[in-house]
Amino acid sequence: MNKWPVHATWNGPIVMIGFGSIGRGSLPLILRHIAFDKSKMTVIDPSSTWSHLVEKEGIAFLKQEITKQNYKSILTPLLTAGPGQALIVNLTVDVGSIDIIKLARETNSLCIDTVNEPWPGFYFNTKLDNADRTNYKVREDLLEVKRKLGPGPTAVSCCGANPGMVSWFVKQALLNLARDMNVAIKEPATREGWAKLMKRLGVKGIHIAERDTQRSKNPKPLDVFINTWSVDGFISEGLQPAELGWGTHEKWLPPFATRPATGPANQIILPQMGLNTWVRSWVPHQEIVGMIVTHGESFGLSHALTVREAGQAIYRPTVHYAYMPCNDSIVSLHELRCRNYELHPRTRILRDEITEGMDLVGALIMGHRFQSWWTGSKLSIAAARRKVRHSNATAVQVAAGVLAGVLWAIRNPQRGVCFPEDLPHEEILRDARPYLGRLVSEPSDWTPLRRHRVYFDENPMAQGDQSDPWQFTNFLFRP
Ligand SMILES: NC(=O)c1ccc[n+]([C@@H]2O[C@H](COP(=O)([O-])OP(=O)(O)OC[C@H]3O[C@@H](n4cnc5c(N)ncnc54)[C@H](O)[C@@H]3O)[C@@H](O)[C@H]2O)c1
């Protein structure tokens, strides 16, 4: 039997909101590595399908939907029950993360979530301008709250695998790249320091490159949307406009792209769904075509890695997600298009029926002397199951980010609202490491032009930009 190391002690109440695939992956890790009184923990979810997993641990399960109307009245008594400061682990869909962070501050609680989630209605509100239902907008709103709240109890926003861990992979990749390029450096201690290092190494682009090869023993039935994590969460972000951190080296702006009118304007927004915006990318050791699904790190990393002079951005890499989900999910997405984006009548998250495959999720850092460099986690289903039974590789990778974020918050309880980019990557990766399978950090000579072929000479766009492989136009997949 495994004897897991206890990394921290927590003396107050713990409230976990949402017990879906990520909640079920995270709870065993929290139980293993944090010493706390289980009778002071509550897990809240409107579905009691998995309540037995909570109750068998002696933890209270509250069958309840958290809404904009009831979140204060339900959560406040739990958070202030004492003795001791409370900890919120927010792992839901459809619960406004900003309001939960504000409530955490009002009740002097620590808080962590994996996504900056709005209350329901935001993503699909076509009455809103395109720019007003973007991740950029919700991040801007959160930054405003961070400014207003100022210093105080720690709230770590967007701390899963991606967003989350991938920001630490980027730092690790830069250090490894500098070493192998024989560039003598001192490890940066600030956002500006990391941005300057990236500029010095000649990086032009970052993909959060993910390929999920997990496969089920059962063929996908019709009318069921299958995924390896939240179907609701995936569809919400997939239907949102594609957004990407926009590099200062880019020469060509995609047609109809807009730049935000307020804030740092470090992103561009495309008036098309992320799930219909495909790009060429690479994970070890295969070229993939992934989707630019909007994600917190497109904003967070590109904002953190901007070098400014006299208030002007003089350097910034292009940053976005390139997600190639599991095969059943790709088929489900195509059926979703056939259904004119009306969700299938049934949904399923794959777990025990998975027979093989792995999730490869990492940061692909491009444009330097080696061309590309991938740093990330290759976690097979078998290795994931050895760590968390009845889970899958995707959920375990995310849970590793949650655990690392919770431990960091407990050790650093007065850091205010933080983002993954602000966290010390070495310390935090150490806590996540046992759950990441093979941690890879290696070069590749991949460029989007390496195997580029033009099939239709009549189409000038098909030529791409042969003068610079790292222009966004070369990544954009044109069928
Ligand atoms: N950062 C990352 O790497 C990462 C990766 C995967 C998922 N996520 C995010 O984590 C969250 C959870 O993902 P998941 O895969 O566990 O989702 P899931 O769909 O499996 O589970 C969500 C759970 O929340 C519950 N829920 C829904 N509405 C609720 C409400 N109003 N109040 C309380 N509970 C509610 C559902 O009943 C469900 O059990 C999602 O927001 C998802 O986008 C982040």
The ligand as a MOL file (V3000), in Angstrom:
LIG
                    3D

  0  0  0     0  0            999 V3000
M  V30 BEGIN CTAB
M  V30 COUNTS 44 48 0 0 0
M  V30 BEGIN ATOM
M  V30 1 N -7.8190 24.3680 -16.2060 0
M  V30 2 C -7.9500 23.1400 -16.6730 0
M  V30 3 O -6.9670 22.4860 -17.0230 0
M  V30 4 C -9.2930 22.4910 -16.7750 0
M  V30 5 C -9.3880 21.2470 -17.3950 0
M  V30 6 C -10.6120 20.5940 -17.4090 0
M  V30 7 C -11.7260 21.2170 -16.8570 0
M  V30 8 N -11.6060 22.4660 -16.3240 0 CHG=1
M  V30 9 C -12.7750 23.1380 -15.7580 0
M  V30 10 O -13.0890 22.5350 -14.5160 0
M  V30 11 C -14.4860 22.6080 -14.2950 0
M  V30 12 C -15.0040 21.2250 -13.9460 0
M  V30 13 O -14.7610 20.3550 -15.0350 0
M  V30 14 P -15.3090 18.8480 -14.9950 0
M  V30 15 O -14.6690 18.1300 -16.1070 0
M  V30 16 O -15.2250 18.3210 -13.6150 0 CHG=-1
M  V30 17 O -16.8280 19.1330 -15.3300 0
M  V30 18 P -18.0530 18.1220 -15.1970 0
M  V30 19 O -19.0650 18.5770 -16.1790 0
M  V30 20 O -17.5880 16.7160 -15.2050 0
M  V30 21 O -18.5560 18.4320 -13.7320 0
M  V30 22 C -19.0710 19.6500 -13.3340 0
M  V30 23 C -19.8190 19.3830 -12.0570 0
M  V30 24 O -20.3410 20.6180 -11.5910 0
M  V30 25 C -21.6620 20.3940 -11.1820 0
M  V30 26 N -22.4150 21.6320 -11.3200 0
M  V30 27 C -22.9570 22.1510 -12.4330 0
M  V30 28 N -23.5830 23.3100 -12.1480 0
M  V30 29 C -23.4090 23.4970 -10.8380 0
M  V30 30 C -23.8370 24.5130 -9.9570 0
M  V30 31 N -24.5530 25.5460 -10.3970 0
M  V30 32 N -23.5090 24.4050 -8.6560 0
M  V30 33 C -22.7650 23.3600 -8.1920 0
M  V30 34 N -22.3270 22.3810 -8.9990 0
M  V30 35 C -22.6550 22.4490 -10.2980 0
M  V30 36 C -22.1920 19.3150 -12.1200 0
M  V30 37 O -23.3150 18.6260 -11.5800 0
M  V30 38 C -20.9880 18.4390 -12.2840 0
M  V30 39 O -20.9540 17.3890 -11.3550 0
M  V30 40 C -15.0900 23.1710 -15.5880 0
M  V30 41 O -15.3140 24.5440 -15.4160 0
M  V30 42 C -14.0150 22.9620 -16.6110 0
M  V30 43 O -14.0550 23.8990 -17.6580 0
M  V30 44 C -10.4200 23.1020 -16.2580 0
M  V30 END ATOM
M  V30 BEGIN BOND
M  V30 1 1 1 2
M  V30 2 2 2 3
M  V30 3 1 2 4
M  V30 4 1 4 5
M  V30 5 2 4 44
M  V30 6 2 5 6
M  V30 7 1 6 7
M  V30 8 2 7 8
M  V30 9 1 8 9
M  V30 10 1 8 44
M  V30 11 1 9 10
M  V30 12 1 9 42
M  V30 13 1 10 11
M  V30 14 1 11 12
M  V30 15 1 11 40
M  V30 16 1 12 13
M  V30 17 1 13 14
M  V30 18 2 14 15
M  V30 19 1 14 16
M  V30 20 1 14 17
M  V30 21 1 17 18
M  V30 22 2 18 19
M  V30 23 1 18 20
M  V30 24 1 18 21
M  V30 25 1 21 22
M  V30 26 1 22 23
M  V30 27 1 23 24
M  V30 28 1 23 38
M  V30 29 1 24 25
M  V30 30 1 25 26
M  V30 31 1 25 36
M  V30 32 1 26 27
M  V30 33 1 26 35
M  V30 34 2 27 28
M  V30 35 1 28 29
M  V30 36 1 29 30
M  V30 37 2 29 35
M  V30 38 1 30 31
M  V30 39 2 30 32
M  V30 40 1 32 33
M  V30 41 2 33 34
M  V30 42 1 34 35
M  V30 43 1 36 37
M  V30 44 1 36 38
M  V30 45 1 38 39
M  V30 46 1 40 41
M  V30 47 1 40 42
M  V30 48 1 42 43
M  V30 END BOND
M  V30 END CTAB
M  END
